[in-house]
């Protein structure tokens, strides 16, 4: 058994799995204000905040209370950010996208089955002419 087919098999398995890591999640819109002024709204995981001015930013540990949105930047130096709710245009949280997840899993499985079948057929095939 040569090294090339084993590396090719590993690559065929690894590529669909790597592609599936990003395809299964999407941004879904979240409320930009707390429904009850006396309570805070806490959003877990990464949250993308689009402001009326400036680029969108991604925050973790987001809490929306009364008139401000608070969160931490996920990259060093882990700055704490406070944005007035009046300057927030859109708040989105990362969620699992069931349609994309199903499509990626089905495509990965079909690719794996087709490739494995191809390797099995070619490994059992003898290229020498019969005696």
Phi, psi and omega in degrees: 000126181275168182286326184302309180298323180292322177291323179294319177299315179298320179294319180295326178282320185287323183298310178296325178294319178295321179294328183286342182298318182267341187280344189269358182237151177214167178270132176238141184293139180237160178296140181267359179219153178288131181295331180244119184298338181271354182237159177262148173258123182250128178247124182269157178078184179290139181230130177262122181250121177258120181265164178293331177230137178096169182284160175294150177233150178256129181232158173238159180063045185280135176227129178249120179220138180046267186239010183221153174248127181243143177192174179242141174287136185285345181257156179301141014268023177056048181295143174275133183240137174232126182233130175298137181301330179295340179262003181264122178270320185208142176235127181229139178247152178284129179226157176286132178262105186296325180293313179295321179298314179298316181296316181293318179296316180296316179294318178297317179295316179297318178296317179297315181295316180296317181291316179298317177299320179296317178295320180295316181296316182286331180283330180273343181284128176261125183274354179282140180291149180293151183289000000 
